[in-house]
């Protein structure tokens, strides 16, 4: 490899290293912002957990339209990925689980897909008929933005357009661990509520309450709010996972670029040394010929 060519490659790799380093920092900042949104929503989750704890008996008895099992003909699967790339295997892992879930659910009935994120939309448009989709919602997924999605899912279930609704997203555990997860959203399962109660600081009370006007009416008011909050948390978790995955991918890219730079600089030094040796040799040979 010629000296000029090695020098040009060093410049290109250095530029790439600078870009990936900046993207890593930017993604880390975004991840911290979404984590703060988790913290801000914690008081709401605690109050919601207290209310659901106080209504465990009504929940066990299935006294709500949102808990009713119906004969299944149509199923909706809401799949959350990202609007952008450069986030390692984040999108492919979520879409792989979604494809597996969809294949299993097609044994029960007709399945429609609701993609969220441009990468999800482009993935399913190849082979599926997509009637509804969401993308470009923004980086931090404000509650007002996700409410449009939750309202659509709630009304679709209430109108019996779909008898089951699932959501596939990436659950954020830590900066190093994110796991694609599939959840049955409707009918709401007691397992979903129990998992929420375990993760929130709801008081586990054993008191009997007289509910007015009736448990059914109260649950039919509480559960939609609970579902809106769940969807907000799922999307926020997916968004946090995306930023974390991009941060790690850019960190790996930066490390690889640094390793490549070291090899190129070594090659440059060897090529430069060989050039100097050749020039000295030529000068010596010319001097001898002239002597």
N, C-alpha and C positions, 0 to 999 in steps of 0.2 A: 504494500500500500504506500503510495507516494505521500511525501510530507504535507503537501498542500491539501490532499484529500483527507488526511487524518485531522488536520487543523479545522477543516470545514465540519467534519463529524463532531469534533469536540464542541464547537459552537452550537450545533443543532441539539446535541444531547443536553448541554447546559441550559439552553432555552426551555427544553421540555422539563428539566428538573425544576426550574424556576416556576413554571406554570403549575406542575403537580404539587409543589410545595405550597403555592398560594391557594390552590383548590382544597388542599388538606386543611389549612388554617380556616378557610371560609366555611367548610363543612363542619368543622369542630364548633365554630361559633353558632351555626344554625342548630346543631344538635343540642347545645346548651340552652338555646332559646326555647326549643320544643320541650325540653325537660322542665323548664320553668313553668310552662303551661300546664304540665302534669301537676306540679306542686300547687298551682293556683286553683285547680279544680278539686283539690282534695277536700276542702270543707263541704262542698256540695255533695261529694261522694259519701262523706260521713253522715250527713243528714238523710240522704237517700237510703243508706244502709239501715239507719235507725227505723225509718218508716217501714221498710220491707221486713225487718226483723219483727216488728210489732204485728205484722200481718201474715206470719208464717202459716197459720192454720188455714186461712183463706187461700193462700198460694198452693198448699198441699192438696186442697180440695178442688183446685183448678177453677176457681170462681172468677173467671175473666175470659172475654172473647179472645184475648191474646194468648191464652194458654190452651185453647181448644184444639184437639187433634181433628183434622178433617180428612175425608177421602182425597187422595192426592192425584191430580191430573197434570198440574203445571207447577214447576219449581223455578225459582229465580236464584242464581248464584252471583253475588256481588264480589268482584275480584279487584283488589287494590294493589297496584304497583306504582311506578313513578312516571313523571312527565319527561325525565331526562335519564341519560345513561351515565357512564363513568362511575358506576357504583358496584363494580365486581359482579358477583353472582346474585345480587339482591333480587333483580327482576326475574331471572331464570328460575330461581328457587321457588318464588311465590307462584309463578305461572305453572311450574311443574306440579305443585300440590293442587292448584286449582284444576288443572287438566285431569288429574287423578280423581279428585272429588266429583267433578262433572261426569266422568265416565261411570262412576259408581251410582250416582243419582239418576242417570238415564235408565237404570234398571227399574226405577220407581215411577217415572213419568217423563213428560216433556220438559226439557231444561232450557231456559233462556239465560243469557249471560249479560250482566250489567258491569261493563269495565269502567274502572276509575283510574285515570292516568293514561297519558298518550301511548306509553309502551304497551299497556294492556289492550288499549283500543286497537293498535296496529297488529298485535299478536292475534286477536280473535277475528278481526275483519277478514283475514285470509280464508278462513273456513266456516265462519259462523255468520248468521244473520243477526246483526246488532240493531235493536230498536232504540235503546237508551244508552247513554254514556255520559261520564263526567270527566273533565280534565281542565288543567290550567286554573285550579282552585286557589293556588298560592302556596307559599312555603310553610306557613305556620298553621294553616287550617283552623281559622277562627270558628267558634261554635255557630255563628250565623251562617258561615259557608257550608258547614256539614249538615245544618238543619234542613237544607234543601234536599239533600240525599235521604236523610232519615224520614222526612215527611213523605217523600215518594214511596219509600219502602213500607211505611206504616199504612198509607192509604191503599197501596197495592194488596196488602194482606187483608185489610178490612173489607175491601170490595170483592174479595175472593178471586182476584185475578191470578194470584199464586197461593197455593195452600201450604207451601214451605218456602222459606227464604233463608239462604245461607250467606255467610260473608267469609271471604278468604283474605287474610292480611298477614303481615309480618310482625310478630310480637317482639317488642324490645325488652330484653332482660338486662343487657349491659352494653358497653361500647364494643365488646368482643363477641357477644352472643345475641343473635337475633334468630328467631325461629318462625317459619311460615306456619300459620294456624288456620284451621277451618272451624267455624262456629255456626250452629243452627240458631238463627236469629228469631224466626217465627216458625211454628208456635214457640213462645218463650219456654225454655226448659228449666225445671227446678235446679238442675245442675249448674246452669249458667248463673242463676241468682245466688246459689250457695257459694260458687266460686267468687262472685263479686263481694259477697258478705265477708268471706274469709280475707279478701284483699283490702277491705275497708275497715275502719275502726267503728263498726256498728255494734251497739251494745246487744249482747245476746240475752234478751229478757224473756222470762217465762210468765208473762202476765196475759190475762184474758181481757180483751177490749170489746166494748159494745160499739159496733161500727154503724154510723148513720151517714147516708140513708141505707146503704147495704154494702157488704164486702165487694160485690160485683161492680157496683158503680164507682167505688173508691179505687179499686184496682184498675179499672178501665181508664181512670184519670192518671194514676201513678205510673203504670207500666209504659205508656208512650214516652213520658219524660225520661224514665229509666233507659229505654231503648235509644232515645236521642243521645243521652249521655254515653251509652255504650259505643254507639257508632262514632261519636266524637273521639272517644278514647282509642278505638281501633284504628281510626285514620291517623290520629296523632302518633300512635305507636308505630304505625307503618312509616310515617314521615320521619320520625326520629331514627328508625332503623335504616332508612335510606341514607340520611346524612352520615350516620355512623359507618355504614358500608362504604360510602364514597370516601369518607375520611381515611379508612383503612386501605382502600384500593389505591388512593393517591399516595399514601405513605409507602406502600409497597413499590409503587411506580417510582417514587423519589429514591428509595433505597436501591432499586435496580439501576436507575440512571446514574447514581453515584458510583456504583460498582463498575458500570460501563465506562464512566469518565476516567476512573483509575486505570482501567485497561487501555483506553485510548491514549491517555497521557504517557503511559509506559511505552506504548507503540510509537508515540510521537518522539519521545526521548531517544528510543533506539534508532528510529529513522533519522533523527537529527544527528545522532552520534555517527551513524553510518555515512551521512552526507559530509560531515566534517572530516572524517577519516579519508573519504574519497577525495575531497578537495586538497587535503594535506598531501595525499599520495600523488595527486596530479601536479602539485607545485614542486614536490621533490623530484618527480620524473622530468619535469620541464627544466629544472635547475641542472640536473645531471646531463641532460641532452645539450644544454647551452654551454656547459663546462667543457 
